[in-house]
């Protein structure tokens, strides 16, 4: 199964690199293309994805992997459609990050989800719909001041949508649906945010009741109606998050010595609840479908394997709750010390407390693990504060020995990994005390961890050997990766470290896959991809060079992956889910695809018509320089007509937030169009007057949909300095497009 996943990853990576090469090729020549060529390039990328998806669905020589890749490229086609819509906005300087962009994108994603029932389309639709709603209520281009009632309505809308979605997925889409899991989490997140008493001063207490009721309902449903350890654990996390959220609110309002003392009591209660709840959870039984066990089903359920996901989620939630308890407990202790010590030196108190908490928990193994590890990590956190604050080689060496002793005495995999990392931190502080340069410190730590990895096989105990191997390998790669960011320690050291890192991690990755070593494969994959992501722009040159390099890497990756699949006889034929050919419903897919191209064509044609036939006006502006999520760098334009006269603006404020209006403009003596009045329906315009559609939040400036001007990366400041006027094309119905910026 590991090799199958690695083969899929290789194919996905190879195709992604080839597609990225195509994108970079167009990007390299983007400035030399006119508008029509850019439109065809954007639409061509969409056609490339869909065409490749269809072609792979008919391919029969890839050991069954073709249908998996075909489905993946179909999703890529839908994603590229959204990118094409964003590029059209860039070409015609339309709204950046507008809710309409995500709405147009979400429609075909929903249709594809309904046709294919493929989970990635459900997830894509979910994300796009939520982005649509978010940018509708909180547009990036226009500040909107929502009232408390409006904010509650918005939060309630997100909560209701996710509640309905959770019910539907729970009822009709099975217990394994990732959409169900996400909607459950977002539901509780929405309810939790609405309990914020700093934002909802009047409704906060009532929202607390609703939040608590939802948590109680969750516990009842998942214990009495449909037993599920996974969702009980997540529901417990929601309960813990609610309690911690309320504690933080109280801490902000009532910080004092007494409060921090009660905070420690709260942590004790939180941990006790954590212990008892998960002890209860472990005693519960359930069948593979998540139903409660009764006498009729108990015997048959015992014969079935337990699902690992339940235990994994419960363990993760327990760790999160424990970590939050550690954080709050440490904060309360630090607060107590700072409040009681006044101006006296508190660092020695932190040192004493850290030893007081850590040493007994290292020595005493019979204590409940949750309590033990919580107190231990409170001691560890206070120890880190002591190391940094005191900055002494003796203290750093003392805690290096303490963390090492903790590693020896602890048994859990995660606990030992954390202790191993803290040993590295303490050793780094020891080396820092000798005034070693940071680069040399990192290099020495990399060598020490590499030595531990190379000699781990000499340890006879299998569990200890495995834990040293995974810890030392992770930190060796981490420190080597860190070294690739430093300049030359000696001649050509930057190039040497980067080349050595890439070669070493690549060899480790392929050897791990070949030998079917899951741990090494996972760790080396993370660091290999991290290097590609973070170092790409440092190591390669222009966009054209990037395109050629990516294409060569993509072809090489596909060749190596296919060779490994052929040699290992790794086939996808037995994976029915991955091999479902969605192009069997080609007619329905073709309709959606044609609708996408129809929209792109309509958007381009109407924009071109407006640029060619619209009335040209000249406006004065004052720009600033932000960045779009999808469309790159742009300049936000603040026109002189954006700020209305106070007499007009005050009348709009009384009407409430977010309203559409029509503004009448007329040229002044210099030919620059200025504000004249608000347009009244049915009135007659003078020959030199023109109407422009706008939107206002009621108290801020007016937005006309021409506030974004996209520029090459890094040139926004230059535009700010030079641009003083904008030429706009306005249609007969008042819609406008930004044509160009000028100095005069």
VENJOMO-V499815 format. One line per field, one symbol per residue. burial: # if it has 24 or more other C-alpha atoms within 12 Angstrom, else .. A space follows every 10 residues. Layout:
burial->???
This chain:
burial->..######## ########## #######..# ....#..### ########## .###.##... .######### ########## ########## ########## ########## ###.###### ########## ########## ##.#...... ##.###.##. ###.##..## ....###### ########## #######..# ...#..##.# ##.##..##. .##..##### ########## ########.. #.......## ####.###.# #####.##.. #..#####.# .##....... .........# #.###.#### ########## #######... .....##.## #.###.###. ##......## ########## ########.. ###.###### ########## ....###### ########## ##.....### ########## .##..#.... ...#.##### ########## ######.... ...#..##.. ##.###.### ..##...### #####.##.. ##..##.... ..#..##### #.###.##.. ##.##....# ##.....### ###.....## .##..##.## ..##..##.# #..####### ########.# ########## ####....#. .#....##.. ######.... .########. ........## ########## ########## #....#..## ..######## #..####### #...
